[in-house]
């Protein structure tokens, strides 16, 4: 079942690539007492994720901060090396976007935001979504019914909800 507005995020960790290698990032630690945007994409370096979804949050990062958002987090079911490479290729962290991996999809599945498309190698990948989280609780959740579009989940569209 998909997580709903008013519900607390599940316990779990995402991962980032640190100086010593992969490091867990507790979801509770990065959302406790903070207001964050969390958006999920089906895959790093995929066409729409790279050309539209991630860039929409890069364009709107300053506007989100002006509205009281403490962090903007992009998550994908990929390994932390892929997310780091995508960050370097896109310049996302330069725009203030944190690129975090859900390597085995465990957190994505726990939120009920997963889908699988085995013919293209996608298993337990994140559906395209965007959420505002306040102190670990979902305040706004928007998702695409079709992962091939980025209408309801763009940075601009989510910004309008604040």
N, CA and C atoms as an extended XYZ file, in Angstrom:
486
Properties=species:S:1:pos:R:3:atomname:S:1:resname:S:1:resid:I:1 pbc="F F F"
N         0.836       -1.172        0.000 N   UNK     1
C         0.000        0.000        0.000 CA  UNK     1
C         0.888        1.246        0.000 C   UNK     1
N         0.527        2.216       -0.817 N   UNK     2
C         1.298        3.446       -0.943 CA  UNK     2
C         1.147        4.312        0.298 C   UNK     2
N         2.261        4.869        0.730 N   UNK     3
C         2.242        5.794        1.853 CA  UNK     3
C         1.305        6.954        1.517 C   UNK     3
N         0.657        7.509        2.520 N   UNK     4
C        -0.330        8.566        2.293 CA  UNK     4
C         0.035        9.837        3.040 C   UNK     4
N        -0.578       10.919        2.625 N   UNK     5
C        -0.441       12.188        3.327 CA  UNK     5
C        -0.880       11.976        4.780 C   UNK     5
N        -0.093       12.515        5.702 N   UNK     6
C        -0.378       12.382        7.122 CA  UNK     6
C         0.352       11.217        7.776 C   UNK     6
N         0.938       10.332        6.982 N   UNK     7
C         1.666        9.193        7.537 CA  UNK     7
C         3.147        9.521        7.704 C   UNK     7
N         3.760        8.870        8.681 N   UNK     8
C         5.189        9.007        8.927 CA  UNK     8
C         5.952        8.124        7.943 C   UNK     8
N         7.082        8.613        7.480 N   UNK     9
C         7.925        7.800        6.609 CA  UNK     9
C         8.373        6.549        7.351 C   UNK     9
N         8.579        5.453        6.642 N   UNK    10
C         9.066        4.240        7.302 CA  UNK    10
C        10.502        4.420        7.773 C   UNK    10
N        10.887        3.631        8.757 N   UNK    11
C        12.283        3.619        9.194 CA  UNK    11
C        13.121        3.033        8.072 C   UNK    11
N        14.298        3.532        7.926 N   UNK    12
C        15.178        2.979        6.909 CA  UNK    12
C        16.296        3.933        6.582 C   UNK    12
N        17.165        3.470        5.708 N   UNK    13
C        18.309        4.268        5.307 CA  UNK    13
C        18.450        4.294        3.801 C   UNK    13
N        18.963        5.399        3.338 N   UNK    14
C        19.415        5.535        1.967 CA  UNK    14
C        20.937        5.486        2.045 C   UNK    14
N        21.618        5.623        0.917 N   UNK    15
C        23.079        5.585        0.939 CA  UNK    15
C        23.658        6.687        0.081 C   UNK    15
N        24.828        7.126        0.502 N   UNK    16
C        25.601        8.074       -0.295 CA  UNK    16
C        27.030        7.560       -0.363 C   UNK    16
N        27.778        8.084       -1.287 N   UNK    17
C        29.179        7.708       -1.401 CA  UNK    17
C        29.994        8.719       -0.611 C   UNK    17
N        30.663        8.250        0.435 N   UNK    18
C        31.521        9.099        1.258 CA  UNK    18
C        32.976        8.901        0.901 C   UNK    18
N        33.852        9.520        1.645 N   UNK    19
C        35.289        9.423        1.371 CA  UNK    19
C        35.831        8.016        1.574 C   UNK    19
N        35.185        7.245        2.438 N   UNK    20
C        35.627        5.872        2.725 CA  UNK    20
C        34.795        4.831        1.976 C   UNK    20
N        33.860        5.266        1.141 N   UNK    21
C        32.988        4.343        0.431 CA  UNK    21
C        31.532        4.599        0.784 C   UNK    21
N        30.648        3.624        0.550 N   UNK    22
C        29.226        3.813        0.818 CA  UNK    22
C        28.956        4.082        2.299 C   UNK    22
N        28.078        5.042        2.564 N   UNK    23
C        27.688        5.396        3.927 CA  UNK    23
C        26.164        5.414        4.014 C   UNK    23
N        25.592        4.799        5.056 N   UNK    24
C        24.138        4.876        5.237 CA  UNK    24
C        23.730        6.280        5.678 C   UNK    24
N        22.548        6.686        5.243 N   UNK    25
C        21.968        7.965        5.634 CA  UNK    25
C        20.574        7.650        6.175 C   UNK    25
N        20.412        7.773        7.472 N   UNK    26
C        19.133        7.466        8.108 CA  UNK    26
C        18.065        8.438        7.628 C   UNK    26
N        16.962        7.894        7.156 N   UNK    27
C        15.857        8.737        6.710 CA  UNK    27
C        15.320        9.570        7.875 C   UNK    27
N        15.275        8.964        9.049 N   UNK    28
C        14.821        9.685       10.228 CA  UNK    28
C        15.742       10.864       10.534 C   UNK    28
N        17.047       10.652       10.442 N   UNK    29
C        18.008       11.705       10.764 CA  UNK    29
C        17.911       12.895        9.804 C   UNK    29
N        17.641       12.633        8.535 N   UNK    30
C        17.605       13.746        7.579 CA  UNK    30
C        16.241       14.424        7.496 C   UNK    30
N        15.234       13.852        8.182 N   UNK    31
C        13.906       14.490        8.152 CA  UNK    31
C        13.448       14.985        9.516 C   UNK    31
N        14.052       14.517       10.601 N   UNK    32
C        13.606       14.879       11.950 CA  UNK    32
C        13.770       16.382       12.193 C   UNK    32
N        12.638       17.026       12.508 N   UNK    33
C        12.653       18.448       12.797 CA  UNK    33
C        12.950       19.321       11.599 C   UNK    33
N        12.819       18.759       10.414 N   UNK    34
C        13.156       19.492        9.188 CA  UNK    34
C        12.040       19.355        8.169 C   UNK    34
N        12.015       20.283        7.264 N   UNK    35
C        11.064       20.240        6.151 CA  UNK    35
C        11.871       19.963        4.887 C   UNK    35
N        11.583       18.828        4.253 N   UNK    36
C        12.360       18.421        3.084 CA  UNK    36
C        11.455       18.052        1.915 C   UNK    36
N        12.019       18.187        0.748 N   UNK    37
C        11.408       17.666       -0.469 CA  UNK    37
C        12.132       16.360       -0.766 C   UNK    37
N        11.370       15.324       -1.006 N   UNK    38
C        11.915       14.022       -1.384 CA  UNK    38
C        11.271       13.646       -2.701 C   UNK    38
N        12.092       13.442       -3.720 N   UNK    39
C        11.516       12.990       -4.984 CA  UNK    39
C        12.254       11.753       -5.460 C   UNK    39
N        11.495       10.859       -6.068 N   UNK    40
C        12.032        9.595       -6.536 CA  UNK    40
C        11.926        9.476       -8.038 C   UNK    40
N        12.939        8.848       -8.600 N   UNK    41
C        12.984        8.643      -10.045 CA  UNK    41
C        13.215        7.160      -10.335 C   UNK    41
N        12.743        6.672      -11.475 N   UNK    42
C        12.929        5.257      -11.815 CA  UNK    42
C        14.388        4.852      -11.979 C   UNK    42
N        15.237        5.760      -12.440 N   UNK    43
C        16.636        5.383      -12.605 CA  UNK    43
C        17.532        6.557      -12.929 C   UNK    43
N        18.707        6.569      -12.319 N   UNK    44
C        19.718        7.568      -12.642 CA  UNK    44
C        20.113        7.420      -14.110 C   UNK    44
N        20.393        8.521      -14.732 N   UNK    45
C        20.843        8.578      -16.122 CA  UNK    45
C        19.777        8.169      -17.135 C   UNK    45
N        18.560        7.831      -16.705 N   UNK    46
C        17.519        7.505      -17.672 CA  UNK    46
C        17.052        8.800      -18.332 C   UNK    46
N        16.472        8.677      -19.506 N   UNK    47
C        16.198        9.837      -20.352 CA  UNK    47
C        15.376       10.927      -19.663 C   UNK    47
N        14.164       10.628      -19.234 N   UNK    48
C        13.297       11.646      -18.648 CA  UNK    48
C        13.804       12.121      -17.293 C   UNK    48
N        14.390       11.215      -16.526 N   UNK    49
C        14.926       11.592      -15.212 CA  UNK    49
C        16.038       12.624      -15.377 C   UNK    49
N        16.871       12.442      -16.394 N   UNK    50
C        18.012       13.336      -16.629 CA  UNK    50
C        17.643       14.614      -17.370 C   UNK    50
N        16.671       14.519      -18.268 N   UNK    51
C        16.353       15.694      -19.086 CA  UNK    51
C        15.266       16.580      -18.488 C   UNK    51
N        14.417       16.022      -17.612 N   UNK    52
C        13.297       16.814      -17.094 CA  UNK    52
C        13.150       16.782      -15.580 C   UNK    52
N        13.088       15.598      -14.989 N   UNK    53
C        12.729       15.508      -13.575 CA  UNK    53
C        13.788       16.148      -12.671 C   UNK    53
N        15.019       15.651      -12.703 N   UNK    54
C        16.083       16.238      -11.885 CA  UNK    54
C        16.298       17.715      -12.210 C   UNK    54
N        16.389       18.112      -13.488 N   UNK    55
C        16.591       19.537      -13.776 CA  UNK    55
C        15.474       20.441      -13.239 C   UNK    55
N        14.246       19.911      -13.141 N   UNK    56
C        13.158       20.761      -12.622 CA  UNK    56
C        13.394       21.128      -11.164 C   UNK    56
N        13.997       20.232      -10.408 N   UNK    57
C        14.309       20.545       -9.007 CA  UNK    57
C        15.564       21.401       -8.894 C   UNK    57
N        16.474       21.256       -9.832 N   UNK    58
C        17.655       22.121       -9.847 CA  UNK    58
C        17.234       23.562      -10.127 C   UNK    58
N        16.278       23.736      -11.048 N   UNK    59
C        15.789       25.083      -11.388 CA  UNK    59
C        15.037       25.737      -10.236 C   UNK    59
N        14.348       24.934       -9.446 N   UNK    60
C        13.467       25.480       -8.410 CA  UNK    60
C        14.054       25.412       -7.002 C   UNK    60
N        15.290       24.951       -6.867 N   UNK    61
C        15.887       24.753       -5.537 CA  UNK    61
C        15.856       26.035       -4.697 C   UNK    61
N        16.240       27.145       -5.261 N   UNK    62
C        16.242       28.397       -4.487 CA  UNK    62
C        14.832       28.801       -4.083 C   UNK    62
N        13.873       28.596       -4.948 N   UNK    63
C        12.475       28.942       -4.626 CA  UNK    63
C        11.952       28.046       -3.502 C   UNK    63
N        12.333       26.768       -3.492 N   UNK    64
C        11.937       25.884       -2.395 CA  UNK    64
C        12.537       26.365       -1.075 C   UNK    64
N        13.803       26.733       -1.104 N   UNK    65
C        14.450       27.218        0.119 CA  UNK    65
C        13.783       28.495        0.619 C   UNK    65
N        13.390       29.353       -0.300 N   UNK    66
C        12.705       30.595        0.083 CA  UNK    66
C        11.361       30.308        0.749 C   UNK    66
N        10.800       29.132        0.477 N   UNK    67
C         9.520       28.732        1.082 CA  UNK    67
C         9.721       27.877        2.336 C   UNK    67
N        10.963       27.789        2.832 N   UNK    68
C        11.210       27.091        4.085 CA  UNK    68
C        11.638       25.651        3.983 C   UNK    68
N        11.974       25.184        2.794 N   UNK    69
C        12.452       23.803        2.635 CA  UNK    69
C        13.934       23.756        3.019 C   UNK    69
N        14.274       22.828        3.909 N   UNK    70
C        15.651       22.696        4.387 CA  UNK    70
C        16.539       21.892        3.451 C   UNK    70
N        15.990       20.867        2.821 N   UNK    71
C        16.766       20.002        1.936 CA  UNK    71
C        15.897       19.498        0.795 C   UNK    71
N        16.548       19.235       -0.325 N   UNK    72
C        15.899       18.593       -1.471 CA  UNK    72
C        16.690       17.322       -1.740 C   UNK    72
N        15.991       16.193       -1.723 N   UNK    73
C        16.636       14.889       -1.837 CA  UNK    73
C        16.068       14.133       -3.034 C   UNK    73
N        16.958       13.707       -3.894 N   UNK    74
C        16.590       12.842       -5.015 CA  UNK    74
C        16.997       11.430       -4.640 C   UNK    74
N        16.053       10.497       -4.731 N   UNK    75
C        16.372        9.099       -4.449 CA  UNK    75
C        16.049        8.237       -5.657 C   UNK    75
N        16.869        7.208       -5.817 N   UNK    76
C        16.662        6.265       -6.903 CA  UNK    76
C        17.162        4.895       -6.463 C   UNK    76
N        16.541        3.857       -6.993 N   UNK    77
C        16.998        2.498       -6.719 CA  UNK    77
C        18.183        2.238       -7.647 C   UNK    77
N        19.314        2.685       -7.182 N   UNK    78
C        20.603        2.515       -7.842 CA  UNK    78
C        21.639        2.388       -6.734 C   UNK    78
N        22.861        2.088       -7.094 N   UNK    79
C        23.903        2.036       -6.067 CA  UNK    79
C        24.484        3.441       -5.852 C   UNK    79
N        25.180        3.648       -4.730 N   UNK    80
C        25.673        4.990       -4.436 CA  UNK    80
C        26.726        5.490       -5.425 C   UNK    80
N        27.457        4.590       -6.103 N   UNK    81
C        28.427        5.025       -7.097 CA  UNK    81
C        27.714        5.621       -8.317 C   UNK    81
N        26.609        5.009       -8.706 N   UNK    82
C        25.833        5.523       -9.840 CA  UNK    82
C        25.243        6.888       -9.485 C   UNK    82
N        24.709        7.012       -8.273 N   UNK    83
C        24.135        8.292       -7.870 CA  UNK    83
C        25.206        9.375       -7.793 C   UNK    83
N        26.391        9.030       -7.340 N   UNK    84
C        27.505        9.989       -7.300 CA  UNK    84
C        27.902       10.407       -8.717 C   UNK    84
N        27.980        9.439       -9.633 N   UNK    85
C        28.327        9.749      -11.022 CA  UNK    85
C        27.268       10.629      -11.665 C   UNK    85
N        25.984       10.353      -11.370 N   UNK    86
C        24.907       11.163      -11.923 CA  UNK    86
C        24.974       12.576      -11.353 C   UNK    86
N        25.289       12.680      -10.076 N   UNK    87
C        25.461       13.992       -9.457 CA  UNK    87
C        26.567       14.765      -10.167 C   UNK    87
N        27.712       14.136      -10.384 N   UNK    88
C        28.831       14.812      -11.040 CA  UNK    88
C        28.492       15.206      -12.471 C   UNK    88
N        27.789       14.341      -13.185 N   UNK    89
C        27.428       14.627      -14.578 CA  UNK    89
C        26.384       15.734      -14.691 C   UNK    89
N        25.474       15.797      -13.715 N   UNK    90
C        24.360       16.758      -13.796 CA  UNK    90
C        24.621       18.062      -13.055 C   UNK    90
N        25.518       18.038      -12.083 N   UNK    91
C        25.742       19.216      -11.250 CA  UNK    91
C        24.675       19.407      -10.191 C   UNK    91
N        23.961       18.344       -9.858 N   UNK    92
C        22.840       18.442       -8.922 CA  UNK    92
C        23.254       18.984       -7.553 C   UNK    92
N        24.356       18.492       -7.002 N   UNK    93
C        24.744       18.964       -5.668 CA  UNK    93
C        25.134       20.433       -5.705 C   UNK    93
N        25.614       20.910       -6.824 N   UNK    94
C        25.909       22.336       -6.970 CA  UNK    94
C        24.660       23.189       -6.857 C   UNK    94
N        23.516       22.601       -7.183 N   UNK    95
C        22.229       23.288       -7.044 CA  UNK    95
C        21.596       23.004       -5.686 C   UNK    95
N        22.302       22.218       -4.853 N   UNK    96
C        21.795       21.924       -3.523 CA  UNK    96
C        20.911       20.694       -3.430 C   UNK    96
N        20.981       19.826       -4.414 N   UNK    97
C        20.193       18.598       -4.399 CA  UNK    97
C        21.069       17.476       -3.832 C   UNK    97
N        20.550       16.742       -2.842 N   UNK    98
C        21.258       15.579       -2.308 CA  UNK    98
C        20.833       14.356       -3.106 C   UNK    98
N        21.808       13.643       -3.641 N   UNK    99
C        21.554       12.473       -4.472 CA  UNK    99
C        21.806       11.221       -3.638 C   UNK    99
N        20.734       10.513       -3.277 N   UNK   100
C        20.853        9.357       -2.396 CA  UNK   100
C        20.309        8.092       -3.056 C   UNK   100
N        20.963        6.994       -2.756 N   UNK   101
C        20.615        5.705       -3.352 CA  UNK   101
C        19.800        4.851       -2.387 C   UNK   101
N        18.883        4.094       -2.945 N   UNK   102
C        18.154        3.044       -2.234 CA  UNK   102
C        18.576        1.749       -2.937 C   UNK   102
N        19.785        1.249       -2.635 N   UNK   103
C        20.400        0.200       -3.453 CA  UNK   103
C        19.563       -1.040       -3.718 C   UNK   103
N        18.870       -1.547       -2.717 N   UNK   104
C        18.080       -2.755       -2.941 CA  UNK   104
C        16.582       -2.468       -3.041 C   UNK   104
N        16.219       -1.210       -3.020 N   UNK   105
C        14.810       -0.826       -3.150 CA  UNK   105
C        13.984       -1.020       -1.891 C   UNK   105
N        14.627       -1.369       -0.810 N   UNK   106
C        13.904       -1.679        0.424 CA  UNK   106
C        13.034       -0.509        0.902 C   UNK   106
N        13.583        0.690        0.897 N   UNK   107
C        12.811        1.848        1.358 CA  UNK   107
C        11.693        2.189        0.371 C   UNK   107
N        11.991        2.085       -0.901 N   UNK   108
C        10.987        2.340       -1.931 CA  UNK   108
C         9.800        1.395       -1.769 C   UNK   108
N        10.079        0.117       -1.553 N   UNK   109
C         9.022       -0.878       -1.348 CA  UNK   109
C         8.257       -0.571       -0.061 C   UNK   109
N         8.969       -0.208        1.013 N   UNK   110
C         8.315        0.095        2.292 CA  UNK   110
C         7.354        1.279        2.163 C   UNK   110
N         7.648        2.198        1.250 N   UNK   111
C         6.754        3.337        1.017 CA  UNK   111
C         5.638        2.981        0.041 C   UNK   111
N         5.718        1.813       -0.564 N   UNK   112
C         4.704        1.402       -1.530 CA  UNK   112
C         4.784        2.177       -2.829 C   UNK   112
N         5.956        2.682       -3.146 N   UNK   113
C         6.143        3.488       -4.345 CA  UNK   113
C         6.997        2.773       -5.392 C   UNK   113
N         6.938        1.447       -5.381 N   UNK   114
C         7.764        0.652       -6.275 CA  UNK   114
C         6.989        0.159       -7.490 C   UNK   114
N         7.743       -0.181       -8.513 N   UNK   115
C         7.205       -0.864       -9.684 CA  UNK   115
C         8.318       -1.725      -10.257 C   UNK   115
N         7.962       -2.697      -11.054 N   UNK   116
C         8.959       -3.535      -11.715 CA  UNK   116
C         8.639       -3.638      -13.200 C   UNK   116
N         9.695       -3.628      -13.989 N   UNK   117
C         9.608       -3.826      -15.436 CA  UNK   117
C        10.783       -4.722      -15.825 C   UNK   117
N        10.670       -6.036      -15.551 N   UNK   118
C        11.783       -6.957      -15.783 CA  UNK   118
C        12.377       -6.929      -17.193 C   UNK   118
N        11.578       -6.707      -18.258 N   UNK   119
C        12.194       -6.706      -19.586 CA  UNK   119
C        13.305       -5.661      -19.759 C   UNK   119
N        13.265       -4.578      -18.970 N   UNK   120
C        14.319       -3.566      -19.064 CA  UNK   120
C        15.237       -3.588      -17.837 C   UNK   120
N        15.093       -4.626      -17.004 N   UNK   121
C        15.965       -4.777      -15.854 CA  UNK   121
C        15.563       -3.986      -14.627 C   UNK   121
N        14.353       -3.442      -14.608 N   UNK   122
C        13.893       -2.668      -13.453 CA  UNK   122
C        13.116       -3.584      -12.512 C   UNK   122
N        13.613       -3.748      -11.302 N   UNK   123
C        12.943       -4.535      -10.274 CA  UNK   123
C        12.897       -3.686       -9.009 C   UNK   123
N        11.684       -3.495       -8.494 N   UNK   124
C        11.470       -2.678       -7.303 CA  UNK   124
C        12.042       -1.269       -7.456 C   UNK   124
N        11.887       -0.695       -8.617 N   UNK   125
C        12.328        0.675       -8.868 CA  UNK   125
C        11.291        1.643       -8.323 C   UNK   125
N        11.705        2.885       -8.126 N   UNK   126
C        10.793        3.914       -7.627 CA  UNK   126
C         9.897        4.411       -8.753 C   UNK   126
N         8.604        4.463       -8.447 N   UNK   127
C         7.713        5.184       -9.349 CA  UNK   127
C         8.110        6.648       -9.267 C   UNK   127
N         7.798        7.403      -10.290 N   UNK   128
C         8.129        8.821      -10.292 CA  UNK   128
C         7.206        9.529       -9.293 C   UNK   128
N         7.803       10.109       -8.237 N   UNK   129
C         7.016       10.795       -7.212 CA  UNK   129
C         7.750       12.011       -6.699 C   UNK   129
N         7.010       12.878       -6.030 N   UNK   130
C         7.573       14.053       -5.361 CA  UNK   130
C         6.746       14.293       -4.105 C   UNK   130
N         7.437       14.565       -2.995 N   UNK   131
C         6.752       14.730       -1.724 CA  UNK   131
C         7.376       15.850       -0.911 C   UNK   131
N         6.553       16.453       -0.088 N   UNK   132
C         7.034       17.372        0.936 CA  UNK   132
C         6.883       16.627        2.254 C   UNK   132
N         7.960       16.586        3.013 N   UNK   133
C         8.012       15.875        4.285 CA  UNK   133
C         8.294       16.897        5.379 C   UNK   133
N         7.472       16.902        6.408 N   UNK   134
C         7.682       17.815        7.534 CA  UNK   134
C         7.864       16.979        8.803 C   UNK   134
N         9.059       17.022        9.364 N   UNK   135
C         9.391       16.269       10.569 CA  UNK   135
C         9.066       14.779       10.409 C   UNK   135
N         9.379       14.248        9.242 N   UNK   136
C         9.185       12.818        8.982 CA  UNK   136
C         7.798       12.424        8.539 C   UNK   136
N         6.879       13.386        8.442 N   UNK   137
C         5.493       13.102        8.065 CA  UNK   137
C         5.224       13.641        6.659 C   UNK   137
N         4.556       12.844        5.847 N   UNK   138
C         4.223       13.241        4.483 CA  UNK   138
C         3.132       14.314        4.522 C   UNK   138
N         3.460       15.486        3.971 N   UNK   139
C         2.518       16.607        3.909 CA  UNK   139
C         1.865       16.665        2.527 C   UNK   139
N         2.661       16.398        1.513 N   UNK   140
C         2.195       16.392        0.123 CA  UNK   140
C         2.833       15.202       -0.566 C   UNK   140
N         2.055       14.486       -1.372 N   UNK   141
C         2.595       13.386       -2.170 CA  UNK   141
C         1.941       13.428       -3.538 C   UNK   141
N         2.782       13.539       -4.547 N   UNK   142
C         2.308       13.537       -5.923 CA  UNK   142
C         3.077       12.447       -6.655 C   UNK   142
N         2.362       11.702       -7.483 N   UNK   143
C         3.050       10.682       -8.272 CA  UNK   143
C         2.441       10.599       -9.656 C   UNK   143
N         3.258       10.125      -10.552 N   UNK   144
C         2.814        9.931      -11.931 CA  UNK   144
C         2.248        8.523      -12.058 C   UNK   144
N         1.166        8.400      -12.773 N   UNK   145
C         0.623        7.078      -13.066 CA  UNK   145
C         1.413        6.426      -14.195 C   UNK   145
N         2.044        7.245      -15.004 N   UNK   146
C         2.869        6.781      -16.116 CA  UNK   146
C         4.287        7.276      -15.854 C   UNK   146
N         5.243        6.369      -15.721 N   UNK   147
C         6.613        6.784      -15.415 CA  UNK   147
C         7.302        7.470      -16.599 C   UNK   147
N         6.636        7.539      -17.735 N   UNK   148
C         7.225        8.158      -18.922 CA  UNK   148
C         6.897        9.640      -19.045 C   UNK   148
N         6.254       10.207      -18.031 N   UNK   149
C         5.953       11.644      -18.036 CA  UNK   149
C         6.376       12.248      -16.701 C   UNK   149
N         6.525       13.548      -16.723 N   UNK   150
C         6.908       14.272      -15.510 CA  UNK   150
C         6.036       15.525      -15.421 C   UNK   150
N         4.766       15.316      -15.100 N   UNK   151
C         3.823       16.428      -15.010 CA  UNK   151
C         3.526       16.801      -13.567 C   UNK   151
N         2.989       15.841      -12.804 N   UNK   152
C         2.578       16.091      -11.418 CA  UNK   152
C         3.755       16.127      -10.457 C   UNK   152
N         4.922       15.651      -10.893 N   UNK   153
C         6.050       15.472       -9.978 CA  UNK   153
C         7.225       16.404      -10.262 C   UNK   153
N         7.044       17.362      -11.130 N   UNK   154
C         8.139       18.286      -11.427 CA  UNK   154
C         8.354       19.244      -10.257 C   UNK   154
N         9.505       19.837      -10.216 N   UNK   155
C         9.795       20.820       -9.186 CA  UNK   155
C         8.810       21.973       -9.227 C   UNK   155
N         8.502       22.429      -10.409 N   UNK   156
C         7.568       23.555      -10.545 CA  UNK   156
C         6.182       23.205      -10.004 C   UNK   156
N         5.699       22.013      -10.317 N   UNK   157
C         4.370       21.602       -9.874 CA  UNK   157
C         4.330       21.422       -8.355 C   UNK   157
N         5.366       20.789       -7.788 N   UNK   158
C         5.392       20.610       -6.344 CA  UNK   158
C         5.527       21.954       -5.635 C   UNK   158
N         6.288       22.855       -6.177 N   UNK   159
C         6.463       24.182       -5.587 CA  UNK   159
C         5.121       24.903       -5.448 C   UNK   159
N         4.238       24.699       -6.405 N   UNK   160
C         2.914       25.341       -6.352 CA  UNK   160
C         2.087       24.880       -5.155 C   UNK   160
N         2.417       23.734       -4.563 N   UNK   161
C         1.644       23.233       -3.422 CA  UNK   161
C         2.019       23.915       -2.112 C   UNK   161
N         3.139       24.630       -2.104 N   UNK   162
C         3.592       25.283       -0.857 CA  UNK   162
C         2.996       26.674       -0.695 C   UNK   162
